[in-house]
């Protein structure tokens, strides 16, 4: 089936998408009892660099940690963002300084769209969220390249490294009836991948409709431990569902027929995989009896992730039955 790429050519569009990509950290596997000393705040970093069609410009979000058991009002939340830091990305013999951009800097005619992407009420006083981004497109993003991040704020220095691996894509998208109970309105998406020998790691996001916002599924990453080196592997790819929505086992993971479908498929390195694996585990293990667990990090001097993505965003159409 022919697939097309979403192309984000407008700087205003990607600015909105960057603000919309904020996530909340959690953790996994290793049980951890947190220290609730508010005086010992750590710096938390969330930054990504992508290469491939449909990729976003590199960006970094810097905040301060809060005690595990605490309440935060809007004013205190705004103060968690670290401003006026020096944020640099180095690769090869090049170093590029990222530009700080805040929600207050967004043009008035675009603010309502940004608020809605962030889930904020445009009629209320919104928090002035800030990010650091390569707004001039100075960083050359390539598969197989290593990228070093350095953040300096006063006497505090944080560093991290990541790679953008070679991209391993999908092909042969097939729409099939839902298993067990065929439906006139729902379909299952199946696709193929040829996995090269050796360790490979993947993540994906999906979106549907005319104004798509890509979101990850509850479990968004996988390694190839069970299909290493397998050629032409056919597997079902689930539609991502928003957390907090009512769960319907009859429709979960399936796509609506006659809908536009977007799949952002990513190849990531092992350290980046470890971050999302632990983050997804923590996000999916909530409840009154769940334990606190620690998310894996590659930030030296702080917490969080500086992660590389090799990406391709496929645009598909789910046909009528």
N, C-alpha and C positions, 0 to 999 in steps of 0.2 A: 504494500500500500504506500502510495506517495506520502511523504511527510514534509512539512514546511517548518521553518524556524520562525519563532517570534523575534522580531528585530526591534530593539529599543534604541531608536536613533535620537530621541529628544532628551537633552540633558535634564529638563524638568521632569520627564517621565522617570528617568532612572533615579533622580533625587527622591521622588515619591516612593519608589520601590525600595530604596535604601532605608528610608525611615520606616517603611512597612515591615522590614525584615528583622526588627528587634525581637529577641527571644528571652525567655527566663531560664536561668541556670538551675539544675538540680544535680544528682549523682548516682553511683552503682557499685555492686559487687562487694566492696569492702565496707563493712559496717563502721560507722564513725559517730562518736558522741561529740557534738560541736561545743566549742567554748563560746559562751554568750557575753564575753567581755566587750562592750561597745567601744572601749577605748582602743582596742587593737584591730582597727579596720585594715583590710587588705585591698589592694587594687585588683579589680576584676576586668579582664579584657575579653572582648568578643570581636574578632576581626577575620576577614576572609579575602582571598584573592582568587579570581576565577579566570579561566581561559577557555575559549570555545564560543560557538555561536549561541547567542542568548545570554552571555555572561554579563554580570554587573561589574562596575568599577570597584577596585579595591577600597575597603572601608574598615574602620576600627571604631568600636564603641568602648569608652573607658568609664567605669563607675567604681564606687567604693562599696565594700561589703557591709552588710548589716547583721546584727545578731540573729541567730536562727529563730528565736522566739521574740518577735517585736512587732509593733504597729508603726506604720509610716504614713503620714499625711502627704498631700500633694506638694507642700512646700519642702518638706524633708526629702521627698523623692527627687525633686529638682536638684537639691544640693548634693545628691549622690553622684551626679555626672561630673567627671573631671574635665575642667576647662583649661585652656591656655597651656596645654602640654606640647612638647616637641615630639612628633610622631614621624618616624622615617622608615622607609622600606628600601633595603639594599639587595642587589642581585648583580652577579658579575662584578664589573667595576663601576656600577651606577648606584646612586643613592637619591631617592626622591622624597621630599617632605610632603606629608599629607596636609590638606587644608581643613581647618575646623569649620563646620557648618552647623548652625543651630536652627531649630524650628522657626524661631523668630525671624530668620533671614529669608525664609521662603516667601516668594511674591504673594501678595494678598489674594490674587485670583486663583492661586493653587492651594491655599491653606486649607480650604474646606475638604479638598480631595485628600490631603495629607492626614487631616484629623480623622476622616472616615477610614482610611487605611490602617491607622493606628488604633481604631476603636474608640476614639475620643469624641466628646460632644463639641462640635464647632461653636456652639453658643455659650460654652463655659470657658473659664480661664484654664487653658491647657498648660501642661508642663513644658518648659522650653528644653526639649530633648536635643542633644548635640552629638555629632559624629565627626570623625576625621576621614576624609576621602580624597582620592586622586581625581579631582574634578577636571583637571586639564588633560587627562589621559597620557601622562608622561611615562608611566610604567609599561614596559613591554612585557606582556604576559604570554608565556610559552609553555607548552607541554615539556615535562622533564626538567624544568628550571627550579632552582632552590631560591627561596625568598626569605630574607632575614628582617625581622621587625625589631625596632628599638624605640622605646618610649621613655622620655625624660620629663619629670615633673619635680622641680626643685632638686632635692638631693636624692630623689627616688629614680632608679633606672630599672626598666623591665626589658627583657629580651625574649625572643622566640624565633624559631625557624620552621618553615614548612616547605613542601614541594607540591608542584602541580604535576601529577603523574600523567602518563600517556592516556589518552581517552580510549575507552572501550565502550562502544555504543550498542544500541539495540537495533533490531531489524525484524521484518516480517510481522507486522502488527496484525492480529486477527481478532475479530469480534465473534464471540460465541454466546449461545444461550446460557443463562444462569444454570448452574448444575442443580440437580434435584427437582427444582420447581421452575421450569421455563417460564419466562415473563415476556409480555408484549412490550413492556416499557423499559426493561433493564437488560444490560448485557455485561458479559465478563470480557475484560481485555487480556489477551495473551500475546506474548512477544518472545522473540528469540535473542539469544546472546551467544557469541563464541568467546569463551573465557580462555585467555592464554595461560600456559603452564606457569606456576609460581603464584605467590600470594597476590590477590587483587581484592580491592575493597570498593563498595558501591553505596550510593545514597540516591534517593529520588524524592521528588515532590510532584504533586498534580494540581490541576485547576480545571474548572469547567465554566462554560458560559461566555458571554460577550465581553465581560470585563473581569478577566480571571485574576485571582490572587493565588499564587502558588503556595501550597502548604505541604508539610511532610506528613506521612502516615504516622500512626502511633509508634511503630517500629520502622525507622526510616533507613537503617543501614543493614548491610549484610557483607560477610566475607565469602570466599569461594571454597570454604573447607569441604563442602559436600559435592562440589562440581568443578574442582580445580582441573583446568585443561580440557573441559568438556566442550566439544564443538556442537553448535546448533542446539543449545539447551532451550526448550520451550517451557515457559512458566507464566502463571497468571500474575498480573500486576494490579494490585488493589487501588481503588480510588481512595485518596486521603480524606479523612473526616475530621472536622473541627472538634477539639476537646470541649467537653461541657455540653455538647448537643445530646439530645435523646438518642439512645442506642436502639437501632432497629435491625435485628439479625436478618430480616428478610431482604434488606437493601444494602447492608453494610458491605463496602468494598466494590460495589457494582456501579456502572455508569448509566446515566439516562440515555436512551436511544434518541437520535436526532439532536444530540448536543455536541458542541465543540469541546474538545478535550486537549489539554496541554500536559505534557510529561517532561519534566526537567530531570534528566538522568545525569548522574555525576560519578566520576571516578575519583577516589580520595586515597591518601596514603594511610599507613597503619596507625600513626599517632592520631590523626584526625578521626579515623574510624573509632578508636578507643574513646575519644571524647563523646561522640554521638551515641555510641553503644551504652555508655554509662549514663548519659543524660536521658536517653529514652527509657532505660530501665527505671530510673528514679521517677520520671514523670508518669510511668505506668504502674507504679507500685504504691500509690497513695492510699489513704484510708486511716482510720483512727489507730490501727495496730501496726502500721508500717514503721520501719526503722529509717533513721537518717543515714544516707550513704554518700560517699564522696565521689564527685565527678573527676575523671582524669583530666589533667591539664598539661600543656606544654609551655606555659608562661613561666620564665625564670624570674623570681622576685614578686610573683603575684599569682593570680588564679585565672582560669578561662582558656581560651583557644585562639590561636592564629592558624587558620586552616586554608589549604589550597584545594581548589576544585577544577577538574577537567569536565566541562559540561557541554550538553547539547539539549535544546528544548524542542521537542517534537510537537507539531500541531496536527491533530487527528480529528476525524469526524466519525461519530458513532452512528451508523446507518439505521434506518427503521427496519423492523423485522420483516 
